[in-house]
């Protein structure tokens, strides 16, 4: 799902903007790129998890160092995306289709970064996680965050 969304989410946003008669903009493209970059991270992270369940650690061995290296650059993209959204809002003079799409993509980029590099935000697809959240025990560490932490602790 994450891999398909790398293209589908920004294309859908661009489609809506164009259908609403608005023009595509540089801030929109920036937020779309940030969102897609984080979806690539997510697609790789989920593939590592899936392979790990099958006992295959090869992708994790190759990809975790790269995912660790792109942690800061993707954070910068995620943090600058709302700046692009504010810029779009100000330039457009309000909530145009392009400004709304830019803001949504920026929010998605931020949420994806947190969801992969910090804590698991999604708690509605696994009953144990949902119960944990309702019990006030907070969010669980993200799968990728845990894998990177373990890798670093082993000196990798």
Residue frames relative to the residue before (quaternion, step in Angstrom):
aa qw qx qy qz dx dy dz
X 1.0000 0.0000 0.0000 0.0000 0.00 0.00 0.00
X 0.6546 0.5140 -0.3194 0.4530 3.57 0.90 -0.93
X 0.6609 0.5219 -0.3198 0.4343 3.59 0.89 -0.91
X 0.6551 0.4960 -0.3152 0.4748 3.60 0.94 -0.80
X 0.6704 0.5221 -0.2982 0.4348 3.57 1.00 -0.80
X 0.4661 0.6669 -0.4472 0.3716 3.59 1.24 -0.31
X 0.7644 0.3055 -0.1662 0.5429 3.57 1.02 -0.81
X 0.6681 0.5515 -0.3164 0.3863 3.57 0.90 -0.91
X 0.6567 0.5253 -0.3298 0.4289 3.61 0.87 -0.86
X 0.7191 0.4109 -0.2912 0.4789 3.66 0.68 -0.89
X 0.6268 0.5286 -0.3502 0.4527 3.60 1.04 -0.68
X 0.6357 0.5151 -0.3269 0.4729 3.58 1.00 -0.77
X 0.6427 0.5168 -0.3222 0.4647 3.59 0.95 -0.87
X 0.6665 0.4926 -0.2999 0.4725 3.59 0.90 -0.91
X 0.6248 0.5422 -0.3306 0.4542 3.58 1.00 -0.82
X 0.6711 0.4926 -0.2985 0.4668 3.59 0.85 -0.95
X 0.6399 0.5277 -0.3263 0.4535 3.58 0.93 -0.87
X 0.6895 0.4751 -0.2808 0.4691 3.58 0.85 -0.96
X 0.6441 0.5210 -0.3217 0.4586 3.61 0.95 -0.87
X 0.6790 0.4746 -0.2832 0.4832 3.60 1.07 -0.72
X 0.5502 -0.6566 0.3712 0.3584 3.58 1.29 0.08
X 0.5181 0.6178 -0.4221 0.4143 3.56 1.24 0.28
X 0.4390 -0.6890 0.5018 0.2842 3.57 -1.23 0.26
X 0.5220 -0.6033 0.5026 0.3329 3.52 -1.25 0.54
X 0.1415 -0.8188 0.5557 0.0282 3.56 -0.98 0.83
X 0.6593 -0.4994 0.3922 0.4026 3.52 -1.32 0.22
X 0.6511 0.4892 -0.3474 0.4648 3.68 0.87 -0.73
X 0.6212 0.5261 -0.3356 0.4741 3.59 1.05 -0.71
X 0.6577 0.4993 -0.3085 0.4721 3.59 0.93 -0.87
X 0.6368 0.5272 -0.3304 0.4554 3.60 0.99 -0.77
X 0.6792 0.4765 -0.2888 0.4778 3.58 0.87 -0.96
X 0.6293 0.5256 -0.3303 0.4675 3.60 1.04 -0.75
X 0.6479 0.5106 -0.3158 0.4687 3.58 0.98 -0.84
X 0.6484 0.5161 -0.3165 0.4615 3.59 0.93 -0.89
X 0.6573 0.5059 -0.3042 0.4685 3.56 0.92 -0.93
X 0.6771 0.4910 -0.2908 0.4646 3.60 0.88 -0.91
X 0.6204 0.5408 -0.3457 0.4507 3.58 0.99 -0.78
X 0.6837 0.4651 -0.2885 0.4827 3.59 0.95 -0.84
X 0.6203 0.5214 -0.3477 0.4718 3.60 1.09 -0.55
X 0.5902 0.5334 -0.3649 0.4838 3.61 1.13 -0.57
X 0.6255 0.5204 -0.3307 0.4781 3.59 0.95 -0.88
X 0.6773 0.5041 -0.2904 0.4503 3.58 0.88 -0.93
X 0.6434 0.5209 -0.3279 0.4552 3.57 0.95 -0.84
X 0.6619 0.4876 -0.3048 0.4809 3.58 0.96 -0.84
X 0.6486 0.5273 -0.3214 0.4450 3.58 0.93 -0.90
X 0.6805 0.4759 -0.2979 0.4708 3.60 0.91 -0.84
X 0.6238 0.5228 -0.3423 0.4695 3.59 1.05 -0.68
X 0.6123 0.5291 -0.3426 0.4773 3.60 1.05 -0.73
X 0.6557 0.5101 -0.3076 0.4640 3.60 0.93 -0.89
X 0.6650 0.5065 -0.2996 0.4598 3.57 0.88 -0.96
X 0.6663 0.4884 -0.2994 0.4773 3.58 0.91 -0.92
X 0.6310 0.5470 -0.3263 0.4428 3.57 1.03 -0.80
X 0.6278 0.5300 -0.3333 0.4625 3.59 1.05 -0.71
X 0.6874 0.4421 -0.2626 0.5130 3.56 1.22 -0.56
X 0.5535 -0.6343 0.3790 0.3842 3.58 1.29 0.07
X 0.5731 0.5827 -0.3768 0.4360 3.59 1.24 0.29
X 0.0967 -0.8348 0.5419 0.0077 3.59 -0.37 1.25
X 0.3761 0.7707 -0.4666 0.2167 3.62 1.22 0.02
X 0.6771 0.4741 -0.3118 0.4685 3.61 0.82 -0.91
X 0.6363 0.5320 -0.3294 0.4512 3.58 0.95 -0.82
X 0.6426 0.5296 -0.3209 0.4512 3.57 0.96 -0.85
X 0.7166 0.4316 -0.2439 0.4906 3.58 1.02 -0.82
X 0.7736 0.4214 -0.2019 0.4281 3.58 0.83 -0.99
X 0.5869 0.6110 -0.3890 0.3619 3.63 1.00 -0.64
X 0.6339 0.5054 -0.3655 0.4574 3.67 0.89 -0.66
X 0.6520 0.5050 -0.3093 0.4735 3.58 1.00 -0.82
X 0.6578 0.5035 -0.3103 0.4663 3.60 0.92 -0.89
X 0.6208 0.5206 -0.3365 0.4800 3.58 1.10 -0.59
X 0.6694 0.5055 -0.2965 0.4566 3.59 0.97 -0.86
X 0.7252 0.4205 -0.2593 0.4796 3.62 0.98 -0.70
X 0.3764 0.7446 -0.4755 0.2786 3.59 1.28 0.04
X 0.7215 0.4277 -0.2537 0.4818 3.61 0.74 -0.98
X 0.6648 0.4882 -0.3381 0.4533 3.66 0.78 -0.80
X 0.6697 0.4739 -0.3181 0.4751 3.60 0.97 -0.73
X 0.5875 0.5431 -0.3723 0.4703 3.60 1.13 -0.53
X 0.6353 0.5198 -0.3277 0.4677 3.58 0.95 -0.85
X 0.6457 0.5085 -0.3194 0.4717 3.59 0.92 -0.85
X 0.6778 0.5048 -0.2922 0.4476 3.57 0.88 -0.96
X 0.6885 0.4728 -0.2814 0.4724 3.59 0.99 -0.83
X 0.6854 0.4737 -0.2917 0.4698 3.60 1.02 -0.70
X 0.5217 0.6589 -0.4097 0.3546 3.60 1.16 -0.40
X 0.6696 0.4656 -0.3272 0.4772 3.65 0.86 -0.75
X 0.5748 0.5588 -0.3788 0.4624 3.58 1.15 -0.55
X 0.6392 0.5084 -0.3147 0.4837 3.57 1.01 -0.83
X 0.6471 0.5231 -0.3206 0.4526 3.59 1.00 -0.80
X 0.6430 0.5017 -0.3202 0.4820 3.60 0.98 -0.82
X 0.6303 0.5297 -0.3267 0.4642 3.57 0.99 -0.85
X 0.6504 0.5156 -0.3074 0.4655 3.59 0.92 -0.93
X 0.6427 0.5271 -0.3107 0.4611 3.58 0.94 -0.91
X 0.6965 0.4785 -0.2747 0.4587 3.58 0.87 -0.97
X 0.6685 0.4970 -0.2996 0.4650 3.58 0.94 -0.89
X 0.7067 0.4529 -0.2570 0.4790 3.57 0.96 -0.88
X 0.4101 -0.7317 0.4591 0.2926 3.58 1.20 -0.37
X 0.8199 -0.0760 0.0135 0.5672 3.56 1.07 0.63
X 0.7163 -0.4572 0.3361 0.4060 3.49 -1.38 -0.26
X 0.0130 0.7858 -0.6136 0.0765 3.55 0.24 1.30
X 0.6921 -0.4477 0.3408 0.4521 3.58 -1.25 0.16
X 0.6587 0.5050 -0.3103 0.4635 3.58 0.96 -0.82
X 0.6569 0.5037 -0.3138 0.4651 3.61 0.96 -0.80
X 0.6471 0.5034 -0.3171 0.4768 3.59 0.99 -0.80
X 0.6642 0.5002 -0.3069 0.4630 3.60 0.87 -0.92
X 0.6420 0.5178 -0.3212 0.4654 3.58 0.98 -0.83
X 0.6612 0.5054 -0.3039 0.4636 3.59 0.94 -0.87
X 0.6582 0.5027 -0.3141 0.4641 3.59 0.94 -0.84
X 0.6672 0.4898 -0.3038 0.4718 3.59 0.90 -0.87
X 0.6304 0.5268 -0.3287 0.4658 3.59 1.05 -0.75
X 0.6511 0.5024 -0.3108 0.4764 3.57 0.96 -0.85
X 0.6437 0.5170 -0.3218 0.4634 3.58 0.96 -0.83
X 0.6351 0.5274 -0.3333 0.4554 3.60 0.96 -0.81
X 0.6616 0.4980 -0.3058 0.4698 3.59 0.91 -0.89
X 0.6782 0.4929 -0.2942 0.4588 3.57 0.87 -0.94
X 0.6406 0.5180 -0.3279 0.4624 3.59 0.99 -0.79
X 0.6349 0.5220 -0.3472 0.4515 3.61 0.94 -0.82
X 0.6663 0.4896 -0.2998 0.4759 3.58 0.86 -0.96
X 0.6685 0.5330 -0.2918 0.4288 3.58 0.92 -0.95
X 0.7530 0.3687 -0.2227 0.4975 3.61 1.02 -0.62
X 0.7902 0.3469 -0.1771 0.4732 3.59 0.89 -0.83
X 0.7570 0.3236 -0.2002 0.5312 3.62 1.19 -0.20
X 0.8062 -0.1831 0.1883 0.5302 3.57 -0.01 -1.29
X 0.5223 -0.6170 0.4898 0.3265 3.52 -1.19 0.61
X 0.2395 -0.8029 0.5340 0.1137 3.57 -0.54 1.17
X 0.6679 0.4972 -0.3000 0.4655 3.56 1.08 -0.64
X 0.0488 0.8234 -0.5591 0.0836 3.55 -0.57 1.18
X 0.5752 0.6176 -0.3748 0.3838 3.58 1.17 0.31
X 0.6632 0.5194 -0.3141 0.4380 3.60 1.22 -0.10
X 0.7451 0.2604 -0.1809 0.5867 3.60 1.26 -0.10
X 0.4611 -0.7400 0.4197 0.2522 3.56 -0.45 1.25
X 0.6381 0.5340 -0.3375 0.4401 3.62 0.95 -0.79
X 0.6566 0.4968 -0.3110 0.4748 3.60 0.99 -0.81
X 0.6462 0.5214 -0.3161 0.4590 3.56 0.99 -0.85
X 0.6487 0.5066 -0.3111 0.4751 3.59 0.97 -0.84
X 0.6160 0.5452 -0.3333 0.4606 3.57 1.02 -0.82
X 0.6669 0.4976 -0.2949 0.4697 3.57 0.92 -0.92
X 0.6769 0.4900 -0.2898 0.4666 3.59 0.90 -0.93
X 0.6593 0.5080 -0.3035 0.4638 3.60 1.10 -0.63
X 0.5267 -0.6691 0.3900 0.3503 3.58 1.28 -0.02
X 0.4837 0.6773 -0.4322 0.3473 3.58 1.20 0.34
X 0.5616 -0.6673 0.3547 0.3371 3.57 1.27 0.31
X 0.6889 -0.4685 0.3753 0.4063 3.47 -1.39 -0.22
X 0.4496 -0.6654 0.5316 0.2693 3.52 -1.21 0.62
X 0.5866 -0.5637 0.4411 0.3789 3.56 -1.15 0.60
X 0.5237 -0.6404 0.4650 0.3152 3.57 -0.98 0.87
X 0.6039 -0.5813 0.4077 0.3623 3.58 -1.09 0.72
X 0.6774 0.4790 -0.2960 0.4733 3.57 0.89 -0.92
X 0.6273 0.5351 -0.3388 0.4531 3.60 0.95 -0.81
X 0.6592 0.5031 -0.3046 0.4686 3.56 0.96 -0.87
X 0.6570 0.5103 -0.3123 0.4588 3.61 0.91 -0.89
X 0.6689 0.4869 -0.3044 0.4721 3.59 0.97 -0.82
X 0.6287 0.5312 -0.3318 0.4609 3.58 1.02 -0.80
X 0.6668 0.4923 -0.2991 0.4728 3.59 0.91 -0.90
X 0.6348 0.5317 -0.3271 0.4553 3.58 0.97 -0.81
X 0.6713 0.4911 -0.2949 0.4702 3.57 0.92 -0.94
X 0.6625 0.5200 -0.3167 0.4363 3.60 0.95 -0.81
X 0.6679 0.4632 -0.2874 0.5066 3.58 1.24 -0.48
X 0.5758 -0.6179 0.3631 0.3934 3.57 1.31 0.10
X 0.5123 0.6766 -0.4010 0.3449 3.59 1.21 0.29
